[in-house]
Amino acid sequence: MASKAIILELLIATCVVAVLASDPSPLQDFCVADPNSMVKVNGGVCKDPKAVTADDFFFSGLHKAGNTSNPVGSRVSAVNVVQIPGLNTLGISLARVDYAPRGINPPHTHPRATEILTVLEGTLLVGFVTSNTENRLFTKVLQKGDVFVFPIGLIHFQQNIGHGHAVAVAALSSQNPGVITIANAVFGSNPDIPTDVLAKAFQTHKPIIAGIQAKF
């Protein structure tokens, strides 16, 4: 009996963790986020349903290419709850990613979402790294129409290895998946992480770290 009780407790704990690891489930047809509300909740306060219109579930412009004239040669055009208030509580969002030739979407994580990426044009090298201590790298070359999944929270990247422009669309399992770009977070924090900390972490010298920080 004791062993059955332990198993039951473990199952309950697993279910609780699974519930806590995803966006809140809706308890009504929709809960359109009200950006003007001063109340702070985990998500968005519901707009009065009588004031909801079709425009709350609509976004236009994803057909337009993003400007990739930047140091990494890519541009992410997000469509999440900020752009579509009607996504509030629905646990889904998407993004368009444009890549210049040799451009990258640099190593980053989404703390609140799994991502599924579909290539619309071009050829991409994609990959993700598993957590410590294995840190195993999975990579794949994707062509037009190919699909790849990046598990929630894991560091991942894409690189345009073709000769022309590349485009992909990503769907994410959160209304607001968040993004932590590793280089920006480590070398561009405000205020800076002390150079001696980063020098020891990256096993290099402080002037090298200071030079990298100056780029961010």
Solvent accessible surface area in square Angstrom, and as a share of the most:
residue,aa,sasa,rsa
1,M,187,0.83
2,A,76,0.59
3,S,70,0.45
4,K,142,0.60
5,A,48,0.37
6,I,101,0.51
7,I,100,0.51
8,L,106,0.52
9,E,114,0.51
10,L,113,0.56
11,L,104,0.52
12,I,97,0.49
13,A,51,0.39
14,T,88,0.51
15,C,80,0.48
16,V,75,0.43
17,V,97,0.56
18,A,63,0.49
19,V,107,0.62
20,L,139,0.69
21,A,66,0.51
22,S,72,0.47
23,D,29,0.15
24,P,66,0.41
25,S,89,0.57
26,P,55,0.34
27,L,167,0.83
28,Q,89,0.40
29,D,133,0.69
30,F,69,0.29
31,C,6,0.03
32,V,1,0.01
33,A,14,0.11
34,D,43,0.22
35,P,113,0.71
36,N,128,0.65
37,S,29,0.19
38,M,168,0.75
39,V,96,0.55
40,K,176,0.75
41,V,81,0.47
42,N,135,0.69
43,G,48,0.46
44,G,22,0.21
45,V,44,0.25
46,C,65,0.39
47,K,56,0.24
48,D,81,0.42
49,P,90,0.56
50,K,192,0.81
51,A,52,0.40
52,V,27,0.15
53,T,79,0.46
54,A,84,0.65
55,D,105,0.54
56,D,15,0.08
57,F,88,0.37
58,F,124,0.52
59,F,78,0.33
60,S,76,0.49
61,G,20,0.19
62,L,50,0.25
63,H,136,0.61
64,K,133,0.56
65,A,70,0.54
66,G,16,0.15
67,N,97,0.50
68,T,23,0.14
69,S,99,0.64
70,N,46,0.24
71,P,144,0.90
72,V,56,0.32
73,G,9,0.09
74,S,8,0.05
75,R,102,0.37
76,V,72,0.41
77,S,36,0.23
78,A,42,0.33
79,V,7,0.04
80,N,23,0.12
81,V,22,0.12
82,V,114,0.66
83,Q,66,0.29
84,I,25,0.13
85,P,29,0.18
86,G,1,0.01
87,L,22,0.11
88,N,1,0.00
89,T,21,0.12
90,L,78,0.39
91,G,22,0.21
92,I,91,0.46
93,S,5,0.03
94,L,64,0.32
95,A,7,0.05
96,R,28,0.10
97,V,4,0.02
98,D,0,0.00
99,Y,0,0.00
100,A,23,0.18
101,P,70,0.44
102,R,147,0.54
103,G,4,0.03
104,I,58,0.29
105,N,15,0.08
106,P,24,0.15
107,P,59,0.37
108,H,7,0.03
109,T,15,0.09
110,H,20,0.09
111,P,58,0.37
112,R,116,0.42
113,A,2,0.01
114,T,47,0.27
115,E,6,0.03
116,I,76,0.39
117,L,0,0.00
118,T,44,0.25
119,V,1,0.00
120,L,78,0.39
121,E,82,0.37
122,G,30,0.29
123,T,27,0.16
124,L,0,0.00
125,L,48,0.24
126,V,0,0.00
127,G,0,0.00
128,F,23,0.10
129,V,40,0.23
130,T,30,0.17
131,S,77,0.49
132,N,124,0.64
133,T,135,0.78
134,E,122,0.55
135,N,75,0.38
136,R,131,0.48
137,L,100,0.50
138,F,69,0.29
139,T,66,0.39
140,K,118,0.50
141,V,71,0.41
142,L,4,0.02
143,Q,93,0.41
144,K,136,0.57
145,G,52,0.50
146,D,54,0.28
147,V,77,0.44
148,F,36,0.15
149,V,70,0.40
150,F,2,0.01
151,P,50,0.31
152,I,80,0.41
153,G,36,0.35
154,L,38,0.19
155,I,66,0.34
156,H,3,0.01
157,F,41,0.17
158,Q,0,0.00
159,Q,42,0.19
160,N,0,0.00
161,I,55,0.28
162,G,17,0.16
163,H,187,0.83
164,G,41,0.40
165,H,81,0.36
166,A,0,0.00
167,V,15,0.08
168,A,0,0.00
169,V,41,0.23
170,A,2,0.02
171,A,35,0.27
172,L,12,0.06
173,S,58,0.37
174,S,1,0.01
175,Q,13,0.06
176,N,65,0.33
177,P,11,0.07
178,G,20,0.19
179,V,92,0.53
180,I,78,0.40
181,T,34,0.20
182,I,53,0.27
183,A,35,0.27
184,N,79,0.41
185,A,45,0.35
186,V,33,0.19
187,F,22,0.09
188,G,30,0.29
189,S,34,0.22
190,N,148,0.76
191,P,116,0.73
192,D,87,0.45
193,I,53,0.27
194,P,78,0.49
195,T,40,0.23
196,D,81,0.42
197,V,81,0.46
198,L,8,0.04
199,A,9,0.07
200,K,172,0.73
201,A,70,0.54
202,F,107,0.45
203,Q,165,0.73
204,T,41,0.24
205,H,129,0.58
206,K,105,0.44
207,P,104,0.65
208,I,91,0.46
209,I,1,0.01
210,A,46,0.36
211,G,37,0.36
212,I,55,0.28
213,Q,18,0.08
214,A,88,0.68
215,K,165,0.70
216,F,107,0.45
